[in-house]
Amino acid sequence: MKSIPSRLLKDSCLLMTEVSRDKWGKPVYEEARLENVCVQVGISGEESSLSEGNIPFGVLYFDAEKSRPAGVDFLPLKQVVTFGERSFRVLSCERFCFEGRLHHMKVRLGRK
């Protein structure tokens, strides 16, 4: 199966992974720049019992062949993705494989 076309992998973003907490309980992050990814962001118009108004969300596509750096792991609730002026928490990661090899990952993003 062919990789995701390069014309769709035009975005870059910052991935911050929580590695520890300081003495006040504030997260300490390690940063990595993701290149050749596809990020789609929007606003959910649904209201929930947790909040009033719109909820920011997004999806990040990471191609196993073309996206960089290679070998990135996405850790739900332990990572933050910054794309443009907006930051999102990694909520989940689906791995899509073909013939036993990773093809791409679909990462769901939500309110930080």
LINNORHU-V376315 format. One record per residue. N is the residue number from 1. RES is the residue in three letters. PHI is phi in whole degrees, 0 to 359 (NA if undefined). Layout:
BEGIN
N_RES_PHI / N_RES_PHI
END
This chain:
BEGIN
1_MET_NA / 2_LYS_289 / 3_SER_288 / 4_ILE_298 / 5_PRO_301 / 6_SER_303 / 7_ARG_296 / 8_LEU_268 / 9_LEU_257 / 10_LYS_262 / 11_ASP_261 / 12_SER_222 / 13_CYS_203 / 14_LEU_256 / 15_LEU_251 / 16_MET_248 / 17_THR_251 / 18_GLU_292 / 19_VAL_251 / 20_SER_191 / 21_ARG_230 / 22_ASP_281 / 23_LYS_293 / 24_TRP_259 / 25_GLY_86 / 26_LYS_279 / 27_PRO_297 / 28_VAL_250 / 29_TYR_248 / 30_GLU_254 / 31_GLU_255 / 32_ALA_219 / 33_ARG_270 / 34_LEU_267 / 35_GLU_239 / 36_ASN_58 / 37_VAL_240 / 38_CYS_241 / 39_VAL_240 / 40_GLN_239 / 41_VAL_239 / 42_GLY_197 / 43_ILE_229 / 44_SER_275 / 45_GLY_276 / 46_GLU_283 / 47_GLU_261 / 48_SER_240 / 49_SER_288 / 50_LEU_275 / 51_SER_207 / 52_GLU_252 / 53_GLY_100 / 54_ASN_274 / 55_ILE_245 / 56_PRO_290 / 57_PHE_208 / 58_GLY_194 / 59_VAL_224 / 60_LEU_242 / 61_TYR_252 / 62_PHE_241 / 63_ASP_277 / 64_ALA_295 / 65_GLU_266 / 66_LYS_256 / 67_SER_284 / 68_ARG_228 / 69_PRO_285 / 70_ALA_293 / 71_GLY_80 / 72_VAL_292 / 73_ASP_251 / 74_PHE_254 / 75_LEU_245 / 76_PRO_307 / 77_LEU_69 / 78_LYS_250 / 79_GLN_228 / 80_VAL_233 / 81_VAL_251 / 82_THR_251 / 83_PHE_231 / 84_GLY_66 / 85_GLU_266 / 86_ARG_248 / 87_SER_242 / 88_PHE_226 / 89_ARG_272 / 90_VAL_288 / 91_LEU_262 / 92_SER_199 / 93_CYS_219 / 94_GLU_255 / 95_ARG_257 / 96_PHE_249 / 97_CYS_244 / 98_PHE_225 / 99_GLU_51 / 100_GLY_80 / 101_ARG_244 / 102_LEU_297 / 103_HIS_261 / 104_HIS_199 / 105_MET_238 / 106_LYS_246 / 107_VAL_251 / 108_ARG_273 / 109_LEU_243 / 110_GLY_218 / 111_ARG_306 / 112_LYS_287
END
